[in-house]
């Protein structure tokens, strides 16, 4: 009997980073020092943030709130302090040179518009420990799935095993992906890091995997489901096995699903109301689209 697969989505965050360490933060724009900031990483490894006495909690990089947007974490780069007197006052506050006590967080949405956040530790050991462990979280994050909430919606990913992932925003939209078995589902978009599922309107999208063969996609509402990948014509869905499914649109009437195995599935849309999926085997799947554009896709016991 095969061992049940457990989806390990959570990045292990060391307790040291969760408890936090005290740094002095230098603001290059205002030329001021914010002393005694408690810098922490959340338990999921999503955010790095700090808080000082009498001030609200801030997110690293201001516009960059995620560790996935941190481009680099540098050690040995002194903060840009133009006043020699201020530089000397800050340097004598700790043990060791100011350069090696400074941890600089470089963050931004691209490599051009970068925000630098210098954090000055009391000693060199504190700065080195934070840099090493934070870089490990950042590198680990590139191998995991990044889920983003666009607008007021709720995204839930439930695995009927030992783990449940819930990311909640406030709103009327819900996306649920449920796996009722031993297999996982992989959806790959343009890059290797980000999956975006956009739901336009007040609707619910459910993707349920019941066992090894059934995929159920239901759209409850008057709107259609749009999933855009590499351009306007191709969607690739890759499974953990040897097969790859490609869905291609041509002239808005014909959809072809090609499986890189022994089977080929073609979907033809006749008068925009009925879609038939014919498998070059023993089974036929029918998808019917009502006048209100609600789509119900039931693929029961289909080998793909």
N, C-alpha and C positions, 0 to 999 in steps of 0.2 A: 504494500500500500504506500502510495507516494506521500511524502510529508507535505502538510499544508503550508502553502506559501504565506508568509507574513510580510506585509508591506511596511517597511521601516522608513517612514517619511521624516521623522523628527531628527534634527541634527543634534548630536550630543554636545551640550554646552557645559564646560567645566564649572564646578561649584565656585571656584575662585572668581570667575567672571560674573556669575550670577550675584554673588555677594557684593562685588564691586571693590574698587580701590579709589583712594583719594588723589586727585590731581588738581593743579592750578591751570585754568584754561586761559590762553591768551587770545584775545579778539583782535585780529589784524586790522579790521576795518575801523574800529573805534580807538584802537591803541590802548586798551584797558585790560587789566588782569582780573579774572573772576576766581577768587581763591576757594580752596577746599570744595571742589566739585566731586561728588560721589559718582563715578562712572561705572555703569553696569551694562550687561548684555542680557536680554530677556531669555527665559527658559527655553524658547523655541529657536533661538539663534536668528531671529528676524531683524531685531533692532539693536542699536547701540545708543545709549542715552546717558545724560548726566543731570544731576540736580544739586544745587547749592542752597545754603540757608537763605530764606527770604525770597527765593526765585522759583519760578515754575520749571517743571521738567522740560528739557529741550531734546530734540532729536538731532543726531549727528548730521551735519551738512545742511541743516534747515530744509532745503527742498528735497534732499535725499534722505529718506527715512528708513531705508532698508540696507542691511549689510550687503545684499546682492549688488547695491549701487556703489559700494566702496571699491574704488579702483586700486588703492594701495594703502599700506600702513607702514610708515617709515620710522626708523630709529636712527638717531644721530644727525637729525636736521634741526638746527636751532631755530626758534621762532624769529620772525622778522621784527626786531625791536630797534627803531632808529635812534632812540635816546640812549646814549652810553650809560647814563646814570641809572635809568630804569633797568637796563640789561644787567648791570652789576648788582643791583638790589635783588633781582630775581635769582641770580646765579648763586648768591651766598645763602639763600634760604634752604638749600638742600645739600646733600652729600654727593660729590662727583660733579663732572662738567655738565653744563647746561645742555649741550648737544646730546649727550647720551642719556640724559634724564627726560628728554622730550620725545613723546610719541605723536607723530603727525598723521591724522586721518585724512586721506585724499578721497573725496567722494563727488559724485556727479552723474548725470544721465549720459554723458559722453566724455571723451578724453580732451575736450576743448574747454568746456565750462566746468572747471573743477573748483571745489571749495576745500580749503585747507583748514583743519582744526588742530592746532598745537595743544597738546596736553602735557603738562610738566609734572613729573613725579618727584617724590621727595628723595629717591635714591635710584641708582642705575638698575638694581635687581627688580624693582617694581615695574619699571618701564619695559625691560626685556621680557619678563614673564607675561605681561599683557599683550605685547606685540606677537610673541610666539603663539599663544593660545587663540588670539583673535584671528590671526592669519589662517590657522587650521580650520576655524569655523567658516571663514570666507571661501577657502578652497573646497571644503566639503559641500558648500552650498551650490557650487557649479554643477554638481552631479545629481542634484535633487530637482523636483518639480517646483516651479515657482507659480503660485496661484495668485492672481490679482483680482480684486473686486473693483469693477468699473461702475461707479454710481451707487444708487441705493438698491442693493440686491443682497441676496443671501446665497452663499455657495456651501453646500454640504457634500462631503465625500465620505460615504459610509462603507466600511468593509465588515461583513458579517462574520468576523473572526474575533480577534482580541482587541483590535484597535478601531477607533472612530476619529475621523478628522472633521472638525467643524470650523469654518471660518464665517463669522456672522458680521454683516453690515446691517444697516437699518433700511428696510424697504419692503416692497411688495413682490419682489421677484425671487424665485427659488430655482436653483440648479442642483439636482441630486444625481449622484453616480453611485449606484449600489452594486456590490459584487457578492453574489450569493453562492460562492463556490471557491475553488482552489486557484482560479486563474485571475490574472490582472489584465487591465486594459491599458494600452499605451496609445496616446494620440500625439503625434509629432507635427509641429508647425514649422515656421520659417527657421528657427534656430534650435539650439540644443537645450535651452534653459527655460523658455517661457511658453506656457500654454494659455491661450486666451479663449474663453467661451463667452460669447456675447449673446444676451437674450434681449431682444427688442420688444418691449411692451410688457403687459401684465400676463405673463405666461409661465408655465412650469415645464422644464425639460427633465425627463428622467431617463437614465441609461442603466438598465438592469441586466446583469449577467447571471442567469440561473443555470448553474452548472457549467458544462464545458461547451455547450452548443447554442444556447439561446441568447439573443440580444433583443431587447425590447426598447423601442424609442417612442415615447408618447408626447405629443404636444397638445396641451389643454388650453385652447383659446382660438382666437380668430387669426392668428398670425403664423407665418411660416418660420422655420428654423434655418438660420443661415450660419454656416461655418466656413470661414474663409481661411485658406492656407496659402500655399505658394502661388499667388496669382488668383485669377477669377475662375479657373477651369479645373484645377486639380486638387484633390484632397487625398492624402496618403494616411492610411491607418495601419500601423505595424503592430503585430502581435508578438508574443514571446516565442512563437514557434517558427516554422520554416516558411510560412506563407505571408505574402504582402497583398493587401487589398488596395486598389486604386479606384477612385471614383472620378469620372471625367464628365463634364458637361459639354455638349455640342449643340449649338443653335437653340438652346433653352428647351429642347423637346426630348432629347435622348440622353440617358445616363448610362454609362457603361461601368460596370464593376469587374475588374479583372483580377483574378487571383493567381499569383505566381506559383501555382501548384498544378493540379490536374483539371481543375474546374474553371469555367468562365461563366460569369453571371452578367446578363444584359438587362437593363431596365429601360423600358420604352414608355413614354407618356403619351397617351392618346387623348386629345382634346382637353388636356390639363385637368382631367377628372379622375382617371384611373391609371395606376401604374402597375405593371406586371413585371415581376422579376422571374426570369426563367433560368434555371440552373441546368447545365448540360449533363445532368445526372437523372435522378429519379424524382426529384422534388420540384415543386413550383411554389413561389411565394407571391402573393398578391398584396399590393399596397393601394388602398383606396383613399383618394383625396376628396373630401366633401366640398360643397360650395363655399363653406366658411373658411376654407384653407386649413382646417385642422387636420393634421397628419397623424396617422397611427401606423406604426411599423412593427409588425409582429413577425419575427423570424424564428419560428419554432422548429427545433431539431434540425437545423441546417448546418451541414458540415462546411464551415469556413472559419 
